[in-house]
């Protein structure tokens, strides 16, 4: 739901969802990866995304930290181990990358 706000491109979320559905329908091996910038995504947004991906049939999900030279002024959701464990439990394969 926040895709267009983050990318600045109207309709980009719709295109990403369509691409994901094509990928899931293809049967090829894949991973869905989200780069987390705490300035743009908080725990609630990421949980909503994870639940939506799970509902679509995603079973391999990776969260990776955004590299930035700017100081982070919001809490990094990936530092909360209990929250990461909650997300991890949703997927058959989950990975947290630095």
Jmol script that loads the backbone (N, CA, C; Angstrom):
load data "model"
ATOM      1  N   UNK A   1       0.827  -1.206   0.000  1.00  0.00           N
ATOM      2  CA  UNK A   1       0.000   0.000   0.000  1.00  0.00           C
ATOM      3  C   UNK A   1       0.863   1.258   0.000  1.00  0.00           C
ATOM      4  N   UNK A   2       2.082   1.176   0.529  1.00  0.00           N
ATOM      5  CA  UNK A   2       2.958   2.349   0.624  1.00  0.00           C
ATOM      6  C   UNK A   2       3.975   2.423  -0.509  1.00  0.00           C
ATOM      7  N   UNK A   3       3.905   1.498  -1.442  1.00  0.00           N
ATOM      8  CA  UNK A   3       4.910   1.385  -2.498  1.00  0.00           C
ATOM      9  C   UNK A   3       5.067   2.684  -3.277  1.00  0.00           C
ATOM     10  N   UNK A   4       3.982   3.250  -3.739  1.00  0.00           N
ATOM     11  CA  UNK A   4       4.057   4.478  -4.543  1.00  0.00           C
ATOM     12  C   UNK A   4       4.595   5.641  -3.724  1.00  0.00           C
ATOM     13  N   UNK A   5       4.258   5.683  -2.427  1.00  0.00           N
ATOM     14  CA  UNK A   5       4.777   6.752  -1.567  1.00  0.00           C
ATOM     15  C   UNK A   5       6.296   6.655  -1.438  1.00  0.00           C
ATOM     16  N   UNK A   6       6.793   5.440  -1.354  1.00  0.00           N
ATOM     17  CA  UNK A   6       8.229   5.236  -1.176  1.00  0.00           C
ATOM     18  C   UNK A   6       8.991   5.471  -2.481  1.00  0.00           C
ATOM     19  N   UNK A   7       8.451   4.948  -3.587  1.00  0.00           N
ATOM     20  CA  UNK A   7       9.160   5.077  -4.866  1.00  0.00           C
ATOM     21  C   UNK A   7       8.920   6.417  -5.540  1.00  0.00           C
ATOM     22  N   UNK A   8       7.805   7.069  -5.185  1.00  0.00           N
ATOM     23  CA  UNK A   8       7.455   8.318  -5.852  1.00  0.00           C
ATOM     24  C   UNK A   8       6.864   8.097  -7.233  1.00  0.00           C
ATOM     25  N   UNK A   9       6.504   6.855  -7.550  1.00  0.00           N
ATOM     26  CA  UNK A   9       5.972   6.514  -8.868  1.00  0.00           C
ATOM     27  C   UNK A   9       4.533   6.013  -8.699  1.00  0.00           C
ATOM     28  N   UNK A  10       3.547   6.786  -9.151  1.00  0.00           N
ATOM     29  CA  UNK A  10       2.160   6.332  -9.029  1.00  0.00           C
ATOM     30  C   UNK A  10       1.949   4.992  -9.733  1.00  0.00           C
ATOM     31  N   UNK A  11       1.241   4.099  -9.071  1.00  0.00           N
ATOM     32  CA  UNK A  11       0.937   2.797  -9.660  1.00  0.00           C
ATOM     33  C   UNK A  11       2.046   1.767  -9.552  1.00  0.00           C
ATOM     34  N   UNK A  12       3.177   2.144  -8.991  1.00  0.00           N
ATOM     35  CA  UNK A  12       4.300   1.199  -8.936  1.00  0.00           C
ATOM     36  C   UNK A  12       3.987  -0.005  -8.056  1.00  0.00           C
ATOM     37  N   UNK A  13       3.180   0.169  -7.030  1.00  0.00           N
ATOM     38  CA  UNK A  13       2.800  -0.956  -6.187  1.00  0.00           C
ATOM     39  C   UNK A  13       1.988  -1.983  -6.949  1.00  0.00           C
ATOM     40  N   UNK A  14       1.093  -1.497  -7.822  1.00  0.00           N
ATOM     41  CA  UNK A  14       0.283  -2.414  -8.627  1.00  0.00           C
ATOM     42  C   UNK A  14       1.172  -3.243  -9.544  1.00  0.00           C
ATOM     43  N   UNK A  15       2.135  -2.591 -10.153  1.00  0.00           N
ATOM     44  CA  UNK A  15       3.042  -3.298 -11.057  1.00  0.00           C
ATOM     45  C   UNK A  15       3.883  -4.328 -10.297  1.00  0.00           C
ATOM     46  N   UNK A  16       4.312  -3.979  -9.106  1.00  0.00           N
ATOM     47  CA  UNK A  16       5.092  -4.924  -8.297  1.00  0.00           C
ATOM     48  C   UNK A  16       4.247  -6.126  -7.907  1.00  0.00           C
ATOM     49  N   UNK A  17       2.991  -5.906  -7.536  1.00  0.00           N
ATOM     50  CA  UNK A  17       2.102  -7.024  -7.176  1.00  0.00           C
ATOM     51  C   UNK A  17       1.843  -7.948  -8.371  1.00  0.00           C
ATOM     52  N   UNK A  18       1.656  -7.360  -9.538  1.00  0.00           N
ATOM     53  CA  UNK A  18       1.447  -8.165 -10.749  1.00  0.00           C
ATOM     54  C   UNK A  18       2.695  -8.989 -11.052  1.00  0.00           C
ATOM     55  N   UNK A  19       3.861  -8.367 -10.938  1.00  0.00           N
ATOM     56  CA  UNK A  19       5.114  -9.089 -11.178  1.00  0.00           C
ATOM     57  C   UNK A  19       5.289 -10.234 -10.186  1.00  0.00           C
ATOM     58  N   UNK A  20       4.955  -9.982  -8.925  1.00  0.00           N
ATOM     59  CA  UNK A  20       5.059 -11.032  -7.914  1.00  0.00           C
ATOM     60  C   UNK A  20       4.132 -12.192  -8.258  1.00  0.00           C
ATOM     61  N   UNK A  21       2.920 -11.892  -8.676  1.00  0.00           N
ATOM     62  CA  UNK A  21       1.988 -12.960  -9.012  1.00  0.00           C
ATOM     63  C   UNK A  21       2.498 -13.788 -10.187  1.00  0.00           C
ATOM     64  N   UNK A  22       3.074 -13.125 -11.193  1.00  0.00           N
ATOM     65  CA  UNK A  22       3.673 -13.866 -12.318  1.00  0.00           C
ATOM     66  C   UNK A  22       4.803 -14.776 -11.828  1.00  0.00           C
ATOM     67  N   UNK A  23       5.617 -14.260 -10.934  1.00  0.00           N
ATOM     68  CA  UNK A  23       6.718 -15.043 -10.382  1.00  0.00           C
ATOM     69  C   UNK A  23       6.189 -16.263  -9.625  1.00  0.00           C
ATOM     70  N   UNK A  24       5.200 -16.043  -8.767  1.00  0.00           N
ATOM     71  CA  UNK A  24       4.643 -17.152  -7.992  1.00  0.00           C
ATOM     72  C   UNK A  24       3.993 -18.194  -8.898  1.00  0.00           C
ATOM     73  N   UNK A  25       3.331 -17.743  -9.956  1.00  0.00           N
ATOM     74  CA  UNK A  25       2.674 -18.657 -10.894  1.00  0.00           C
ATOM     75  C   UNK A  25       3.673 -19.441 -11.742  1.00  0.00           C
ATOM     76  N   UNK A  26       4.888 -18.924 -11.886  1.00  0.00           N
ATOM     77  CA  UNK A  26       5.871 -19.545 -12.782  1.00  0.00           C
ATOM     78  C   UNK A  26       6.456 -20.838 -12.230  1.00  0.00           C
ATOM     79  N   UNK A  27       6.492 -20.968 -10.904  1.00  0.00           N
ATOM     80  CA  UNK A  27       7.074 -22.165 -10.311  1.00  0.00           C
ATOM     81  C   UNK A  27       8.590 -22.135 -10.186  1.00  0.00           C
ATOM     82  N   UNK A  28       9.249 -21.055 -10.611  1.00  0.00           N
ATOM     83  CA  UNK A  28      10.700 -20.968 -10.476  1.00  0.00           C
ATOM     84  C   UNK A  28      11.071 -20.622  -9.032  1.00  0.00           C
ATOM     85  N   UNK A  29      12.287 -20.986  -8.651  1.00  0.00           N
ATOM     86  CA  UNK A  29      12.787 -20.669  -7.325  1.00  0.00           C
ATOM     87  C   UNK A  29      12.975 -19.156  -7.221  1.00  0.00           C
ATOM     88  N   UNK A  30      12.702 -18.596  -6.067  1.00  0.00           N
ATOM     89  CA  UNK A  30      12.763 -17.143  -5.895  1.00  0.00           C
ATOM     90  C   UNK A  30      12.977 -16.810  -4.429  1.00  0.00           C
ATOM     91  N   UNK A  31      13.266 -15.547  -4.163  1.00  0.00           N
ATOM     92  CA  UNK A  31      13.150 -14.983  -2.829  1.00  0.00           C
ATOM     93  C   UNK A  31      12.569 -13.591  -2.992  1.00  0.00           C
ATOM     94  N   UNK A  32      11.731 -13.212  -2.063  1.00  0.00           N
ATOM     95  CA  UNK A  32      11.207 -11.853  -2.029  1.00  0.00           C
ATOM     96  C   UNK A  32      12.052 -11.111  -1.000  1.00  0.00           C
ATOM     97  N   UNK A  33      12.627 -10.011  -1.447  1.00  0.00           N
ATOM     98  CA  UNK A  33      13.563  -9.267  -0.604  1.00  0.00           C
ATOM     99  C   UNK A  33      13.080  -7.828  -0.465  1.00  0.00           C
ATOM    100  N   UNK A  34      13.090  -7.346   0.775  1.00  0.00           N
ATOM    101  CA  UNK A  34      12.720  -5.961   1.047  1.00  0.00           C
ATOM    102  C   UNK A  34      13.876  -5.275   1.751  1.00  0.00           C
ATOM    103  N   UNK A  35      14.292  -4.156   1.204  1.00  0.00           N
ATOM    104  CA  UNK A  35      15.321  -3.339   1.834  1.00  0.00           C
ATOM    105  C   UNK A  35      14.635  -2.388   2.802  1.00  0.00           C
ATOM    106  N   UNK A  36      15.082  -2.414   4.055  1.00  0.00           N
ATOM    107  CA  UNK A  36      14.422  -1.657   5.108  1.00  0.00           C
ATOM    108  C   UNK A  36      15.210  -0.403   5.435  1.00  0.00           C
ATOM    109  N   UNK A  37      14.602   0.735   5.134  1.00  0.00           N
ATOM    110  CA  UNK A  37      15.118   2.033   5.555  1.00  0.00           C
ATOM    111  C   UNK A  37      14.189   2.502   6.672  1.00  0.00           C
ATOM    112  N   UNK A  38      14.680   2.598   7.908  1.00  0.00           N
ATOM    113  CA  UNK A  38      13.828   2.991   9.024  1.00  0.00           C
ATOM    114  C   UNK A  38      13.158   4.355   8.831  1.00  0.00           C
ATOM    115  N   UNK A  39      13.733   5.181   7.978  1.00  0.00           N
ATOM    116  CA  UNK A  39      13.126   6.485   7.700  1.00  0.00           C
ATOM    117  C   UNK A  39      11.834   6.329   6.892  1.00  0.00           C
ATOM    118  N   UNK A  40      11.710   5.202   6.177  1.00  0.00           N
ATOM    119  CA  UNK A  40      10.571   4.998   5.282  1.00  0.00           C
ATOM    120  C   UNK A  40       9.607   3.906   5.741  1.00  0.00           C
ATOM    121  N   UNK A  41      10.102   2.914   6.467  1.00  0.00           N
ATOM    122  CA  UNK A  41       9.274   1.773   6.870  1.00  0.00           C
ATOM    123  C   UNK A  41       9.418   1.510   8.358  1.00  0.00           C
ATOM    124  N   UNK A  42       8.273   1.372   9.031  1.00  0.00           N
ATOM    125  CA  UNK A  42       8.312   1.025  10.448  1.00  0.00           C
ATOM    126  C   UNK A  42       7.823  -0.410  10.633  1.00  0.00           C
ATOM    127  N   UNK A  43       7.791  -0.873  11.870  1.00  0.00           N
ATOM    128  CA  UNK A  43       7.408  -2.252  12.146  1.00  0.00           C
ATOM    129  C   UNK A  43       5.989  -2.567  11.665  1.00  0.00           C
ATOM    130  N   UNK A  44       5.060  -1.658  11.857  1.00  0.00           N
ATOM    131  CA  UNK A  44       3.681  -1.917  11.437  1.00  0.00           C
ATOM    132  C   UNK A  44       3.579  -2.071   9.929  1.00  0.00           C
ATOM    133  N   UNK A  45       4.255  -1.208   9.187  1.00  0.00           N
ATOM    134  CA  UNK A  45       4.235  -1.310   7.727  1.00  0.00           C
ATOM    135  C   UNK A  45       4.869  -2.613   7.259  1.00  0.00           C
ATOM    136  N   UNK A  46       5.977  -2.989   7.880  1.00  0.00           N
ATOM    137  CA  UNK A  46       6.657  -4.224   7.488  1.00  0.00           C
ATOM    138  C   UNK A  46       5.845  -5.460   7.861  1.00  0.00           C
ATOM    139  N   UNK A  47       5.185  -5.437   9.007  1.00  0.00           N
ATOM    140  CA  UNK A  47       4.333  -6.566   9.375  1.00  0.00           C
ATOM    141  C   UNK A  47       3.169  -6.692   8.399  1.00  0.00           C
ATOM    142  N   UNK A  48       2.563  -5.576   8.035  1.00  0.00           N
ATOM    143  CA  UNK A  48       1.477  -5.593   7.053  1.00  0.00           C
ATOM    144  C   UNK A  48       1.967  -6.187   5.742  1.00  0.00           C
ATOM    145  N   UNK A  49       3.138  -5.757   5.295  1.00  0.00           N
ATOM    146  CA  UNK A  49       3.719  -6.297   4.067  1.00  0.00           C
ATOM    147  C   UNK A  49       3.947  -7.796   4.184  1.00  0.00           C
ATOM    148  N   UNK A  50       4.548  -8.232   5.289  1.00  0.00           N
ATOM    149  CA  UNK A  50       4.835  -9.659   5.481  1.00  0.00           C
ATOM    150  C   UNK A  50       3.543 -10.479   5.460  1.00  0.00           C
ATOM    151  N   UNK A  51       2.510  -9.992   6.107  1.00  0.00           N
ATOM    152  CA  UNK A  51       1.234 -10.710   6.124  1.00  0.00           C
ATOM    153  C   UNK A  51       0.614 -10.779   4.729  1.00  0.00           C
ATOM    154  N   UNK A  52       0.723  -9.698   3.976  1.00  0.00           N
ATOM    155  CA  UNK A  52       0.209  -9.694   2.603  1.00  0.00           C
ATOM    156  C   UNK A  52       0.984 -10.678   1.728  1.00  0.00           C
ATOM    157  N   UNK A  53       2.310 -10.692   1.877  1.00  0.00           N
ATOM    158  CA  UNK A  53       3.122 -11.625   1.100  1.00  0.00           C
ATOM    159  C   UNK A  53       2.789 -13.066   1.453  1.00  0.00           C
ATOM    160  N   UNK A  54       2.641 -13.343   2.737  1.00  0.00           N
ATOM    161  CA  UNK A  54       2.277 -14.690   3.179  1.00  0.00           C
ATOM    162  C   UNK A  54       0.937 -15.100   2.580  1.00  0.00           C
ATOM    163  N   UNK A  55      -0.026 -14.184   2.586  1.00  0.00           N
ATOM    164  CA  UNK A  55      -1.354 -14.473   2.041  1.00  0.00           C
ATOM    165  C   UNK A  55      -1.303 -14.754   0.540  1.00  0.00           C
ATOM    166  N   UNK A  56      -0.333 -14.162  -0.145  1.00  0.00           N
ATOM    167  CA  UNK A  56      -0.182 -14.392  -1.584  1.00  0.00           C
ATOM    168  C   UNK A  56       0.546 -15.695  -1.890  1.00  0.00           C
ATOM    169  N   UNK A  57       1.121 -16.321  -0.875  1.00  0.00           N
ATOM    170  CA  UNK A  57       1.799 -17.591  -1.087  1.00  0.00           C
ATOM    171  C   UNK A  57       3.311 -17.510  -1.063  1.00  0.00           C
ATOM    172  N   UNK A  58       3.862 -16.380  -0.680  1.00  0.00           N
ATOM    173  CA  UNK A  58       5.326 -16.252  -0.578  1.00  0.00           C
ATOM    174  C   UNK A  58       5.809 -17.123   0.574  1.00  0.00           C
ATOM    175  N   UNK A  59       6.855 -17.900   0.336  1.00  0.00           N
ATOM    176  CA  UNK A  59       7.398 -18.725   1.411  1.00  0.00           C
ATOM    177  C   UNK A  59       8.870 -18.436   1.705  1.00  0.00           C
ATOM    178  N   UNK A  60       9.488 -17.590   0.897  1.00  0.00           N
ATOM    179  CA  UNK A  60      10.897 -17.235   1.128  1.00  0.00           C
ATOM    180  C   UNK A  60      11.010 -15.713   1.136  1.00  0.00           C
ATOM    181  N   UNK A  61      11.312 -15.158   2.317  1.00  0.00           N
ATOM    182  CA  UNK A  61      11.306 -13.708   2.503  1.00  0.00           C
ATOM    183  C   UNK A  61      12.603 -13.277   3.173  1.00  0.00           C
ATOM    184  N   UNK A  62      13.188 -12.210   2.658  1.00  0.00           N
ATOM    185  CA  UNK A  62      14.432 -11.660   3.194  1.00  0.00           C
ATOM    186  C   UNK A  62      14.212 -10.185   3.520  1.00  0.00           C
ATOM    187  N   UNK A  63      14.621  -9.800   4.704  1.00  0.00           N
ATOM    188  CA  UNK A  63      14.687  -8.385   5.064  1.00  0.00           C
ATOM    189  C   UNK A  63      16.156  -8.011   5.144  1.00  0.00           C
ATOM    190  N   UNK A  64      16.497  -6.914   4.510  1.00  0.00           N
ATOM    191  CA  UNK A  64      17.891  -6.456   4.551  1.00  0.00           C
ATOM    192  C   UNK A  64      17.915  -4.977   4.912  1.00  0.00           C
ATOM    193  N   UNK A  65      18.959  -4.608   5.627  1.00  0.00           N
ATOM    194  CA  UNK A  65      19.118  -3.218   6.055  1.00  0.00           C
ATOM    195  C   UNK A  65      19.556  -2.336   4.887  1.00  0.00           C
ATOM    196  N   UNK A  66      19.016  -1.157   4.867  1.00  0.00           N
ATOM    197  CA  UNK A  66      19.429  -0.141   3.901  1.00  0.00           C
ATOM    198  C   UNK A  66      20.752   0.455   4.371  1.00  0.00           C
ATOM    199  N   UNK A  67      21.652   0.642   3.456  1.00  0.00           N
ATOM    200  CA  UNK A  67      22.916   1.324   3.776  1.00  0.00           C
ATOM    201  C   UNK A  67      22.733   2.794   3.473  1.00  0.00           C
ATOM    202  N   UNK A  68      23.009   3.618   4.454  1.00  0.00           N
ATOM    203  CA  UNK A  68      22.851   5.048   4.275  1.00  0.00           C
ATOM    204  C   UNK A  68      23.945   5.799   5.012  1.00  0.00           C
ATOM    205  N   UNK A  69      24.298   6.915   4.482  1.00  0.00           N
ATOM    206  CA  UNK A  69      25.280   7.760   5.151  1.00  0.00           C
ATOM    207  C   UNK A  69      24.586   8.776   6.053  1.00  0.00           C
ATOM    208  N   UNK A  70      23.282   8.909   5.882  1.00  0.00           N
ATOM    209  CA  UNK A  70      22.508   9.844   6.696  1.00  0.00           C
ATOM    210  C   UNK A  70      22.249   9.235   8.080  1.00  0.00           C
ATOM    211  N   UNK A  71      22.241  10.047   9.121  1.00  0.00           N
ATOM    212  CA  UNK A  71      21.915   9.513  10.443  1.00  0.00           C
ATOM    213  C   UNK A  71      20.452   9.060  10.486  1.00  0.00           C
ATOM    214  N   UNK A  72      20.216   7.921  11.113  1.00  0.00           N
ATOM    215  CA  UNK A  72      18.865   7.375  11.234  1.00  0.00           C
ATOM    216  C   UNK A  72      18.193   8.029  12.433  1.00  0.00           C
ATOM    217  N   UNK A  73      17.026   8.617  12.196  1.00  0.00           N
ATOM    218  CA  UNK A  73      16.328   9.314  13.271  1.00  0.00           C
ATOM    219  C   UNK A  73      15.132   8.540  13.800  1.00  0.00           C
ATOM    220  N   UNK A  74      14.798   7.414  13.162  1.00  0.00           N
ATOM    221  CA  UNK A  74      13.713   6.563  13.632  1.00  0.00           C
ATOM    222  C   UNK A  74      14.289   5.229  14.085  1.00  0.00           C
ATOM    223  N   UNK A  75      13.549   4.538  14.944  1.00  0.00           N
ATOM    224  CA  UNK A  75      13.991   3.238  15.446  1.00  0.00           C
ATOM    225  C   UNK A  75      14.120   2.241  14.295  1.00  0.00           C
ATOM    226  N   UNK A  76      15.178   1.468  14.315  1.00  0.00           N
ATOM    227  CA  UNK A  76      15.404   0.439  13.310  1.00  0.00           C
ATOM    228  C   UNK A  76      14.582  -0.791  13.678  1.00  0.00           C
ATOM    229  N   UNK A  77      13.545  -1.117  12.893  1.00  0.00           N
ATOM    230  CA  UNK A  77      12.694  -2.251  13.243  1.00  0.00           C
ATOM    231  C   UNK A  77      13.438  -3.586  13.249  1.00  0.00           C
ATOM    232  N   UNK A  78      14.548  -3.665  12.541  1.00  0.00           N
ATOM    233  CA  UNK A  78      15.279  -4.927  12.452  1.00  0.00           C
ATOM    234  C   UNK A  78      16.132  -5.201  13.685  1.00  0.00           C
ATOM    235  N   UNK A  79      16.204  -4.264  14.605  1.00  0.00           N
ATOM    236  CA  UNK A  79      16.964  -4.475  15.845  1.00  0.00           C
ATOM    237  C   UNK A  79      16.116  -5.111  16.948  1.00  0.00           C
ATOM    238  N   UNK A  80      14.819  -5.214  16.721  1.00  0.00           N
ATOM    239  CA  UNK A  80      13.899  -5.800  17.699  1.00  0.00           C
ATOM    240  C   UNK A  80      13.816  -7.306  17.432  1.00  0.00           C
ATOM    241  N   UNK A  81      14.531  -8.100  18.233  1.00  0.00           N
ATOM    242  CA  UNK A  81      14.645  -9.545  17.992  1.00  0.00           C
ATOM    243  C   UNK A  81      13.301 -10.262  18.101  1.00  0.00           C
ATOM    244  N   UNK A  82      12.454  -9.853  19.025  1.00  0.00           N
ATOM    245  CA  UNK A  82      11.139 -10.491  19.159  1.00  0.00           C
ATOM    246  C   UNK A  82      10.289 -10.226  17.928  1.00  0.00           C
ATOM    247  N   UNK A  83      10.328  -9.006  17.432  1.00  0.00           N
ATOM    248  CA  UNK A  83       9.560  -8.652  16.246  1.00  0.00           C
ATOM    249  C   UNK A  83      10.078  -9.417  15.030  1.00  0.00           C
ATOM    250  N   UNK A  84      11.393  -9.502  14.866  1.00  0.00           N
ATOM    251  CA  UNK A  84      11.982 -10.250  13.753  1.00  0.00           C
ATOM    252  C   UNK A  84      11.582 -11.726  13.848  1.00  0.00           C
ATOM    253  N   UNK A  85      11.542 -12.275  15.050  1.00  0.00           N
ATOM    254  CA  UNK A  85      11.117 -13.667  15.227  1.00  0.00           C
ATOM    255  C   UNK A  85       9.658 -13.855  14.813  1.00  0.00           C
ATOM    256  N   UNK A  86       8.819 -12.861  15.092  1.00  0.00           N
ATOM    257  CA  UNK A  86       7.408 -12.914  14.684  1.00  0.00           C
ATOM    258  C   UNK A  86       7.290 -12.962  13.163  1.00  0.00           C
ATOM    259  N   UNK A  87       8.066 -12.129  12.475  1.00  0.00           N
ATOM    260  CA  UNK A  87       8.067 -12.126  11.012  1.00  0.00           C
ATOM    261  C   UNK A  87       8.617 -13.456  10.490  1.00  0.00           C
ATOM    262  N   UNK A  88       9.689 -13.906  11.080  1.00  0.00           N
ATOM    263  CA  UNK A  88      10.342 -15.144  10.654  1.00  0.00           C
ATOM    264  C   UNK A  88       9.384 -16.328  10.706  1.00  0.00           C
ATOM    265  N   UNK A  89       8.549 -16.375  11.729  1.00  0.00           N
ATOM    266  CA  UNK A  89       7.632 -17.498  11.918  1.00  0.00           C
ATOM    267  C   UNK A  89       6.580 -17.592  10.815  1.00  0.00           C
ATOM    268  N   UNK A  90       6.391 -16.526  10.056  1.00  0.00           N
ATOM    269  CA  UNK A  90       5.388 -16.524   8.993  1.00  0.00           C
ATOM    270  C   UNK A  90       5.832 -17.305   7.751  1.00  0.00           C
ATOM    271  N   UNK A  91       7.148 -17.466   7.583  1.00  0.00           N
ATOM    272  CA  UNK A  91       7.679 -17.993   6.334  1.00  0.00           C
ATOM    273  C   UNK A  91       8.464 -19.280   6.532  1.00  0.00           C
ATOM    274  N   UNK A  92       8.408 -20.147   5.516  1.00  0.00           N
ATOM    275  CA  UNK A  92       9.200 -21.374   5.567  1.00  0.00           C
ATOM    276  C   UNK A  92      10.687 -21.044   5.588  1.00  0.00           C
ATOM    277  N   UNK A  93      11.077 -20.056   4.809  1.00  0.00           N
ATOM    278  CA  UNK A  93      12.474 -19.619   4.746  1.00  0.00           C
ATOM    279  C   UNK A  93      12.494 -18.115   4.959  1.00  0.00           C
ATOM    280  N   UNK A  94      13.251 -17.697   5.975  1.00  0.00           N
ATOM    281  CA  UNK A  94      13.378 -16.280   6.288  1.00  0.00           C
ATOM    282  C   UNK A  94      14.839 -15.992   6.577  1.00  0.00           C
ATOM    283  N   UNK A  95      15.267 -14.817   6.160  1.00  0.00           N
ATOM    284  CA  UNK A  95      16.646 -14.406   6.412  1.00  0.00           C
ATOM    285  C   UNK A  95      16.671 -12.925   6.711  1.00  0.00           C
ATOM    286  N   UNK A  96      17.520 -12.556   7.653  1.00  0.00           N
ATOM    287  CA  UNK A  96      17.776 -11.154   7.984  1.00  0.00           C
ATOM    288  C   UNK A  96      19.208 -10.870   7.549  1.00  0.00           C
ATOM    289  N   UNK A  97      19.374  -9.919   6.649  1.00  0.00           N
ATOM    290  CA  UNK A  97      20.711  -9.576   6.149  1.00  0.00           C
ATOM    291  C   UNK A  97      21.097  -8.186   6.591  1.00  0.00           C
ATOM    292  N   UNK A  98      22.378  -8.044   6.878  1.00  0.00           N
ATOM    293  CA  UNK A  98      22.895  -6.723   7.271  1.00  0.00           C
ATOM    294  C   UNK A  98      23.162  -5.872   6.071  1.00  0.00           C
TER     295      UNK A  98
END
end "model"
wireframe off; spacefill off
backbone 0.3
color backbone group
